[in-house]
Amino acid sequence: MASYVTHSKEETMRLAARLAQTLAPGTLVLFSGGLGAGKTAFCEGLARGLGCTDEVSSPTFSIVNVYRGKQPLAHFDLYRIHTREDLMTAGFYDYLDEGMVVAAEWSENFTQLFEDEDAVRVHMEYLGDNERRITVEGSALE
């Protein structure tokens, strides 16, 4: 496990881009952290690091946004997903099977479901206006 403190959105995005360089196709990245912790900003950096060219936005209302590029990224917001069946209906496992990197915000809503998953886990904590503590587990950044 590795812990970082970033002091700007840009620094958070650079850390995410570094993480992206270590991810294999079909990797699951599970995010946890409160509202405003910077999960979507981290996903933006992840997308850039994967070579995605689409604009990154929060998937709060759409449940999933897919970003095209060198290594496609499926970006999920699990806040309104309640069951494994909901995940399957949203195509969660299909994206993994297709070799996309899947980034899932609000993974703490599925602690039991994901506890045995081979995944990179990213916990984000709001420290101040521009400061975030980011803990990464299960990646080469450790």
Order of alpha helices (4+ residues) and beta strands (2+ residues): beta-alpha-beta-alpha-beta-beta-alpha-alpha-beta-alpha-beta-beta
